[in-house]
Amino acid sequence: MMEHTVNVLNTSGSLSNQDNHNSSNFLNTENVPISNVQTLENVETELENATTRAQVVNELSRLVGRSISDSVRRMMQKLYDDTWLKYYSYIGHKGKNKLSSLSSCKIIFDAIHLCSKFEKVPDIEIALSISKWMAQASNRLKKKCTNTENTCAL
C-alpha cells in the first residue's frame, strides 16, 4: 500500500511538472519580446484565452523584484522591445500609440499584484513606473548604440 501511495505521488508530481513546463513556454516564444504589430496581435489574441492569460501572469510574477520599479523594468524588458516601444506611451501622449489599453500591459498589473508584498499597491504607482520606463526607450536605444559602437538605425 505504501508503494502504491508513493507511485501515485510520483505520477501526480510528474504530471504537474509537465503542466508547469508547458505553461512556462509562453514568454520563451517568438512572440516576445513584442517587436512589431504582428507579434503584438499574436500576443493579444493569445491573452484572450483565460487559461493562457493566467499562465502568463503566473510566469511574469516570477520576475517580481524588490520594488515596483524593479518589477516593472524586468517585466517590460521581457515583454517589449525598445525599438517598438519608442512608438508607444502609456496613455498615448505626443501622438504615440496607447499601451495602457492592451492586455499585454494589463497583465503586468496582475502579475505584480499576485506577489503578496505588492497586492495592495495602487494601480497608479505601477502605471507611473510603466510610464517612466517607456519614456526612456529612445534613450536606452541610444545608449545601447554608443556602447556597441556600431552604426545603429534608430
C-alpha positions in Angstrom: 0.0 0.0 0.0 2.9 2.4 0.8 4.4 1.7 -2.6 1.1 2.5 -4.3 0.9 5.8 -2.4 4.4 6.7 -3.5 3.7 5.8 -7.1 0.6 7.9 -7.1 2.5 10.9 -5.6 5.3 10.4 -8.2 2.8 10.2 -11.0 0.9 13.2 -9.9 4.1 15.1 -9.4 5.4 14.3 -12.9 2.0 15.4 -14.3 2.2 18.7 -12.6 5.8 19.2 -13.7 4.7 18.6 -17.3 1.9 21.2 -16.8 4.4 23.7 -15.4 6.8 23.0 -18.3 4.0 23.7 -20.9 2.8 26.8 -19.1 6.2 28.3 -18.9 6.8 28.3 -22.6 4.8 31.5 -23.5 7.5 34.0 -22.6 10.1 31.9 -24.4 8.4 32.0 -27.8 9.0 34.1 -30.9 6.2 36.4 -29.8 8.2 38.1 -27.0 9.7 40.5 -26.7 7.0 42.2 -28.8 8.8 44.0 -31.6 6.1 44.6 -34.3 2.4 44.8 -34.9 2.1 41.2 -35.9 3.7 39.9 -32.7 1.5 42.3 -30.7 -1.6 40.9 -32.4 -0.5 37.3 -31.7 0.1 38.0 -28.0 -3.1 40.0 -27.6 -5.1 37.1 -29.3 -3.4 34.5 -27.0 -4.2 36.6 -23.9 -7.9 36.5 -24.7 -7.8 32.9 -23.5 -8.3 32.9 -19.7 -6.0 29.9 -19.2 -3.2 31.3 -21.2 -3.6 34.7 -19.5 -3.4 33.1 -16.1 -0.3 31.1 -17.1 1.4 34.2 -18.4 0.6 36.3 -15.3 2.0 33.5 -13.2 5.1 33.4 -15.3 5.6 37.2 -15.1 5.0 37.1 -11.4 8.3 35.2 -11.1 10.0 38.4 -12.3 8.9 40.5 -9.4 11.8 42.3 -7.8 12.5 44.3 -4.7 10.5 47.3 -5.7 7.6 48.2 -8.1 10.0 50.0 -10.5 12.4 47.0 -10.5 9.5 44.6 -11.2 8.1 46.8 -14.0 11.6 47.0 -15.5 12.0 43.2 -15.5 8.6 42.6 -17.0 8.8 45.3 -19.6 12.2 44.0 -20.7 10.7 40.6 -21.1 7.6 41.7 -22.9 8.6 44.6 -25.2 11.5 45.5 -27.4 12.6 49.1 -27.1 12.7 49.7 -30.8 9.0 49.0 -30.9 8.2 50.6 -27.5 9.5 54.0 -28.5 6.4 54.5 -30.7 4.1 54.0 -27.6 3.4 55.9 -24.5 1.3 54.7 -21.5 -1.7 56.9 -22.3 -0.9 57.9 -25.9 0.8 61.3 -25.4 2.5 63.1 -28.2 0.7 61.3 -31.0 2.1 57.9 -29.9 0.1 54.7 -29.6 -1.6 53.9 -26.3 -0.1 51.0 -24.3 -2.5 51.1 -21.3 -5.4 49.6 -23.2 -3.5 46.5 -24.3 -3.9 43.1 -22.5 -0.2 42.7 -22.7 0.1 45.8 -20.4 -2.7 44.8 -18.1 -1.1 41.5 -17.2 1.8 43.4 -15.6 -0.6 44.8 -13.0 -2.0 41.3 -12.4 1.5 39.8 -12.0 2.7 42.5 -9.6 -0.5 42.2 -7.5 0.0 38.4 -7.4 3.0 39.0 -5.1 1.9 39.3 -1.5 4.1 42.3 -0.7 2.6 44.3 -3.6 -1.0 43.1 -3.5 -2.3 46.4 -2.1 -0.1 48.7 -4.2 -2.3 51.2 -6.0 -2.5 50.8 -9.8 -1.4 54.4 -10.2 2.0 53.5 -8.7 2.5 50.7 -11.2 1.3 52.9 -14.0 3.8 55.6 -13.1 6.6 53.1 -13.2 5.5 51.8 -16.6 5.2 55.4 -17.9 8.7 56.3 -16.7 10.2 53.1 -18.2 8.5 53.8 -21.5 9.6 57.4 -21.7 13.3 56.2 -21.6 13.0 53.7 -24.5 14.7 56.0 -27.0 17.5 56.9 -24.5 18.1 53.2 -23.9 18.4 52.6 -27.6 20.9 55.5 -28.0 22.9 54.2 -25.1 23.0 50.7 -26.5 24.2 52.1 -29.8 27.0 54.1 -28.2 28.0 51.1 -26.1 28.2 48.8 -29.1 29.9 51.5 -31.3 28.0 50.1 -34.3 26.1 52.2 -36.8 22.5 51.9 -35.4 19.4 52.9 -37.2 17.1 54.4 -34.6 
